[in-house]
Amino acid sequence: MNSVATLLVGVAIFVGIIGIVVPILPGALLSLAAILVWALEEQSATSWVVLAAAVVLIGASQVVKYVVPERRLRESGVPRRSMFVGVLLGIVGFFLIPVVGMFVGFPLGVYLSERQRLGTHPLAWASTKHALRATGLSILIEFVGTALAAAVWLVAVLFLV
């Protein structure tokens, strides 16, 4: 693979990582697809090992990002319904307020659902904070898995291929 194509793969991986933090693109999937394209083009033992490592790292992060925060939400008493309402309002907010609408809509949806369920501001706000922490943890887990896959790819490109 020539250096321009390799650079474009690197840019796609980077954009994927940004897509995890700013959830506009399917970040981990984009990064994995870029590594797959690189491996298909390289057709070497190293590229297949890197692809396998990326699949394991990103795949594991996709599983863990749901399991760990879900368990913490259950322990704190935040129901799935509140998270669902938060996601719905986050999607609506994304279209109503470009760029930041999702970050306004999600907490507002969770808060309103919890306020209706629990009845008081302090309890609803506490649940909303739990939901925000769980969401942040989920993003962090996916970010770490994808960043590790990107690091494996970068080491291979710089030192092995």
Secondary structure, DSSP 8 states (H G I E B T S, - for coil): --HHHHHHHHHHHHHHHHHHHSTTS-HHHHHHHHHHHHHHHH-SHHHHHHHHHHHHHHHHHHHHHHHHHHHHHHHHT--HHHHHHHHHHHHHHHHHSTTTHHHHHHHHHHHHHHHHHH-SHHHHHHHHHHHHHHHHHHHHHHHHHHHHHHHHHHHIIIII-
